């Protein structure tokens, strides 16, 4: 559950976005510009957090009045082995050391719902984390590093599957299904597409990060809509956005069917006026964004 340091939203003096060239980072930097909040946008081209001296270079960029959003990470498409784990921990260690040298006003760490077990019952912030791979273990470790190192309020946000036109991760969700449909006029599902998942638009994720910054919130919050959909139904929605027919192909099931649903009561208590973008609207916007890049 998040606790607000400010009951009324106040613009941060400046937001340092670490990982500003990534999928979420780019959209967050744009949102900050739209709301006239100064942004220090840092990417690996500016500071490679995995290299020696990165903490000192980052500390030189930070101000005590900054709010820091840590997004930089090697995502699963870069690998799930020991090498990416070690790199991700080094990156977080550099951020923590910089925040110890120049304590910011606020630290927001963007984690992942991968830390939770795959269970049929609803997941909430009270659900114990049970990482089952090195990627999830990395996020739990980095969460603890942030809480341990920071002298300022720390918010940990755990988003579910994020979609949007500019996503590069190609995880199993709207982004991959849309690319398959565009490339081959067909979508191939695992099994019959029985799994259910919650999908959240990148715009909604960034709006929730902004609210967390404006309230200088601390604690834990899952970023999910509370509405899960099967992959078969999702594929039908994605296919329906194309002007030409898209086949939906099922395959022999190789793994157990898994379903995930979120109890988002804590999110609505934290931000009672927040309204999610409807899935149909978000999928249409992502589709139009993708098609615009094809022209």
CORSUL-V936463 format. One record per run of one state. SS is the DSSP state (@ for helix, = for strand, . for the rest). FROM is the first residue (numbers start at 1). LEN is the number of residues. Records with the same first field share a line. If there is no record, write none. Layout:
SS->FROM-LEN + FROM-LEN
This chain:
.->1-1 + 5-9 + 19-4 + 35-4 + 43-11 + 62-4 + 71-5 + 79-3 + 102-4 + 111-2 + 117-5 + 124-5 + 130-4 + 150-3 + 160-1 + 164-10 + 185-1 + 189-7 + 215-2 + 224-4 + 240-7 + 250-9 + 260-1 + 263-2 + 271-8 + 295-1
=->2-3 + 14-5 + 39-4 + 66-5 + 106-5 + 116-1 + 122-2 + 129-1 + 153-7 + 161-3 + 186-3 + 196-6 + 217-7 + 228-3 + 247-3 + 259-1 + 261-2
@->23-12 + 54-8 + 76-3 + 82-20 + 113-3 + 134-16 + 174-11 + 202-13 + 231-9 + 265-6 + 279-16
